[in-house]
Amino acid sequence: MKSNKHLNCEHCESRYKSIFCDLKGEQLDAVNNNKGCNIYKKGQTIFSEGYFPLGLFCINSGKIKIAQVGDTGREQIIRLTKEGDIMGYRALLSGEKYSVSAIALEDCSVCLIPKEVFFKVIESETSLSMQIMKLLSLDLGKAEHKITELAQKPVRERMAEAILFLKETYGTESDGKTLSASLSREDIANIVGTATETAIRILSEFKSDMIVELQTKKIKILDYPKLVKTANIHD
């Protein structure tokens, strides 16, 4: 990790993708003048499970996984984040320790807004408070969906849905088919909630069925309608 002192909130493109998009004036200055920005290398930890939060993390660039380690020592990826997203808000608002860790999936730039500054800003900005409430509600909905999915969906359907989720979260490269994210088979297994060996086997089946093409850590979607059908997603 190294410091990145040249990021200015007013000229930050990621700000317009985040909950801070409408922030201006004194509130924007307060965030800009008090935040700290760092660059993390792939694999580095931004914050760790079991520690109390010092502030709110805002992603300027890069991709980060939010993960939790279970009683068996196995990692479960709870969420994937990208530029413009914020992290650590649930623990910050509840005053509890982090129940998850954040690890860089690639080199990334992240800003930390001290908790005192963040709380002062949300006290004066009603719209920001509503945005936070919306995020918490969405998180709860996703958690409920994940619990149901793990309990009821076969792993093959979960794998197909995970690939669609990656496409929705990170988009695709210029060909419109290759996912714009490089993930290890272990990471994919931890998103799906299965063993790495099982993830490898199912991805190989998808390849044989001409649903996807595997390129080291890249996945190229060859048959999108078939992938959706395999995921068994209903509107």
C-alpha positions as CSV (number, residue, x, y, z in Angstrom):
1,M,0.0,0.0,0.0
2,K,1.2,3.5,-0.8
3,S,-0.3,7.0,-0.4
4,N,-1.9,8.7,-3.3
5,K,-2.2,12.4,-2.5
6,H,-3.3,13.8,-5.8
7,L,-6.9,12.8,-5.9
8,N,-9.3,15.7,-5.7
9,C,-13.0,15.0,-5.0
10,E,-14.2,17.9,-7.2
11,H,-12.5,16.4,-10.3
12,C,-12.9,12.7,-9.4
13,E,-14.9,10.9,-12.1
14,S,-15.8,8.1,-9.7
15,R,-17.7,10.6,-7.5
16,Y,-20.4,10.8,-10.1
17,K,-21.0,7.0,-9.8
18,S,-21.2,7.1,-6.0
19,I,-23.6,8.3,-3.3
20,F,-21.5,11.5,-3.1
21,C,-22.5,12.6,-6.6
22,D,-24.6,15.5,-5.3
23,L,-22.2,16.7,-2.6
24,K,-21.0,20.3,-3.0
25,G,-19.8,23.3,-1.1
26,E,-18.7,22.9,2.5
27,Q,-19.6,19.3,2.7
28,L,-17.5,18.4,-0.4
29,D,-14.6,20.5,0.9
30,A,-14.8,18.7,4.3
31,V,-14.5,15.3,2.6
32,N,-11.8,16.4,0.2
33,N,-9.7,18.1,2.9
34,N,-9.8,15.3,5.4
35,K,-9.8,12.1,3.4
36,G,-6.7,9.9,2.9
37,C,-6.1,8.1,-0.4
38,N,-4.0,5.0,-0.9
39,I,-3.1,2.6,-3.7
40,Y,-3.4,-1.1,-3.0
41,K,-1.7,-3.8,-5.0
42,K,-3.6,-7.0,-6.2
43,G,-4.1,-9.3,-3.2
44,Q,-3.6,-6.6,-0.5
45,T,-6.2,-6.2,2.2
46,I,-8.0,-2.8,2.5
47,F,-9.7,-3.7,5.8
48,S,-9.9,-6.9,7.9
49,E,-12.7,-8.8,9.6
50,G,-12.7,-8.3,13.4
51,Y,-11.4,-4.7,13.4
52,F,-13.3,-1.5,14.3
53,P,-13.9,0.9,11.3
54,L,-12.0,4.2,11.2
55,G,-14.1,5.6,8.4
56,L,-15.8,5.0,5.1
57,F,-14.0,3.6,2.1
58,C,-14.7,5.0,-1.3
59,I,-13.3,3.2,-4.4
60,N,-11.6,5.5,-6.9
61,S,-10.5,2.8,-9.3
62,G,-10.1,-1.0,-9.3
63,K,-12.1,-4.1,-8.3
64,I,-12.3,-5.4,-4.7
65,K,-13.9,-8.5,-3.2
66,I,-15.8,-8.4,0.1
67,A,-15.4,-11.7,1.8
68,Q,-16.0,-13.6,5.1
69,V,-14.2,-16.6,6.5
70,G,-16.5,-19.3,7.9
71,D,-15.9,-21.6,10.9
72,T,-14.3,-24.2,8.6
73,G,-11.7,-21.6,7.4
74,R,-13.3,-21.4,3.9
75,E,-13.8,-18.0,2.3
76,Q,-17.2,-16.9,1.0
77,I,-17.3,-13.9,-1.3
78,I,-20.2,-11.7,-0.1
79,R,-20.0,-8.9,-2.6
80,L,-17.9,-7.5,-5.4
81,T,-17.2,-3.8,-5.7
82,K,-15.9,-1.4,-8.3
83,E,-15.1,2.3,-8.8
84,G,-17.7,4.6,-7.3
85,D,-18.8,2.0,-4.7
86,I,-18.4,2.6,-0.9
87,M,-17.3,-0.1,1.6
88,G,-17.5,-0.5,5.4
89,Y,-20.7,1.5,5.9
90,R,-22.7,-1.2,7.8
91,A,-20.0,-1.6,10.5
92,L,-19.4,2.2,10.6
93,L,-23.1,2.9,11.2
94,S,-23.7,0.1,13.7
95,G,-20.5,0.8,15.7
96,E,-19.5,-2.8,15.4
97,K,-16.4,-4.5,14.2
98,Y,-16.1,-5.5,10.5
99,S,-17.7,-8.9,9.9
100,V,-16.0,-9.1,6.5
101,S,-12.7,-8.3,4.9
102,A,-12.0,-6.3,1.7
103,I,-9.2,-7.6,-0.6
104,A,-8.0,-6.1,-3.9
105,L,-8.7,-8.2,-7.0
106,E,-6.5,-5.9,-9.0
107,D,-4.4,-2.8,-8.3
108,C,-6.8,-0.2,-7.0
109,S,-7.1,3.3,-5.6
110,V,-9.2,3.8,-2.4
111,C,-10.0,6.8,-0.3
112,L,-10.8,6.7,3.4
113,I,-13.2,9.4,4.8
114,P,-12.7,9.6,8.6
115,K,-15.9,8.6,10.5
116,E,-16.2,12.0,12.2
117,V,-16.3,13.8,8.9
118,F,-18.7,11.2,7.4
119,F,-21.2,11.5,10.3
120,K,-21.1,15.3,10.1
121,V,-21.8,15.2,6.4
122,I,-24.7,12.8,6.6
123,E,-26.2,14.9,9.4
124,S,-26.4,17.9,7.1
125,E,-27.2,16.1,3.9
126,T,-30.6,14.4,4.0
127,S,-30.2,13.0,0.5
128,L,-27.0,11.3,1.5
129,S,-28.7,9.7,4.5
130,M,-31.4,8.3,2.2
131,Q,-28.8,6.9,-0.2
132,I,-27.2,5.1,2.7
133,M,-30.6,3.7,3.8
134,K,-31.2,2.5,0.2
135,L,-27.8,0.8,0.1
136,L,-28.5,-1.0,3.4
137,S,-32.0,-2.1,2.1
138,L,-30.4,-3.4,-1.1
139,D,-27.8,-5.3,0.9
140,L,-30.5,-7.0,3.0
141,G,-32.4,-8.0,-0.1
142,K,-29.3,-9.5,-1.7
143,A,-28.4,-11.4,1.5
144,E,-31.9,-12.9,1.6
145,H,-31.6,-13.9,-2.1
146,K,-28.2,-15.5,-1.4
147,I,-29.5,-17.5,1.5
148,T,-32.4,-18.8,-0.6
149,E,-30.2,-19.5,-3.5
150,L,-27.6,-21.5,-1.5
151,A,-30.4,-23.6,0.1
152,Q,-32.5,-24.3,-3.0
153,K,-30.5,-23.9,-6.2
154,P,-28.3,-26.6,-7.7
155,V,-24.6,-25.5,-8.0
156,R,-24.8,-25.6,-11.8
157,E,-27.6,-22.9,-11.8
158,R,-25.6,-20.9,-9.2
159,M,-22.5,-20.9,-11.4
160,A,-24.5,-19.6,-14.4
161,E,-26.1,-16.9,-12.2
162,A,-22.6,-16.0,-10.9
163,I,-21.3,-15.4,-14.4
164,L,-24.3,-13.2,-15.2
165,F,-23.7,-11.4,-11.9
166,L,-20.1,-10.7,-12.9
167,K,-21.2,-9.4,-16.3
168,E,-23.7,-7.1,-14.6
169,T,-21.2,-5.9,-12.0
170,Y,-18.1,-5.4,-14.1
171,G,-19.4,-5.4,-17.7
172,T,-17.5,-6.8,-20.7
173,E,-14.4,-5.9,-22.7
174,S,-14.7,-4.4,-26.2
175,D,-15.9,-7.6,-27.8
176,G,-19.0,-7.4,-25.7
177,K,-18.6,-11.0,-24.5
178,T,-15.5,-11.3,-22.4
179,L,-16.0,-10.4,-18.7
180,S,-14.1,-7.4,-17.6
181,A,-12.7,-9.2,-14.5
182,S,-9.9,-11.6,-13.9
183,L,-10.9,-14.1,-11.2
184,S,-9.2,-17.2,-10.0
185,R,-11.2,-20.5,-10.0
186,E,-11.1,-20.3,-6.2
187,D,-12.6,-16.8,-6.2
188,I,-15.4,-18.0,-8.6
189,A,-16.0,-21.0,-6.3
190,N,-16.2,-18.6,-3.3
191,I,-18.8,-16.5,-5.1
192,V,-20.9,-19.6,-6.0
193,G,-20.5,-21.2,-2.6
194,T,-18.9,-24.5,-3.6
195,A,-15.6,-26.3,-3.7
196,T,-12.9,-25.1,-6.1
197,E,-12.9,-28.6,-7.8
198,T,-16.6,-28.4,-8.3
199,A,-16.3,-24.9,-9.9
200,I,-13.6,-26.2,-12.2
201,R,-15.7,-29.1,-13.3
202,I,-18.9,-27.1,-14.0
203,L,-17.0,-24.4,-15.9
204,S,-15.5,-27.2,-18.0
205,E,-19.1,-28.5,-18.6
206,F,-20.1,-25.0,-19.7
207,K,-17.2,-24.9,-22.1
208,S,-18.1,-28.3,-23.6
209,D,-21.7,-27.1,-24.0
210,M,-20.4,-24.0,-25.8
211,I,-21.9,-21.7,-23.2
212,V,-18.6,-20.1,-22.4
213,E,-15.0,-20.0,-23.5
214,L,-12.3,-20.1,-20.8
215,Q,-9.1,-18.0,-21.2
216,T,-6.9,-18.5,-18.2
217,K,-8.6,-16.2,-15.6
218,K,-11.0,-14.7,-18.2
219,I,-14.5,-16.0,-19.1
220,K,-16.1,-15.3,-22.5
221,I,-19.8,-15.7,-22.8
222,L,-20.6,-17.6,-26.1
223,D,-24.3,-18.3,-25.7
224,Y,-26.0,-15.7,-23.5
225,P,-29.6,-17.0,-23.8
226,K,-28.4,-20.5,-22.9
227,L,-26.5,-19.1,-19.9
228,V,-29.7,-17.3,-18.7
229,K,-31.7,-20.5,-19.2
230,T,-29.1,-22.5,-17.2
231,A,-29.2,-20.0,-14.4
232,N,-33.0,-20.6,-14.2
233,I,-33.7,-16.9,-13.5
234,H,-37.3,-15.7,-13.4
235,D,-38.4,-12.1,-13.6
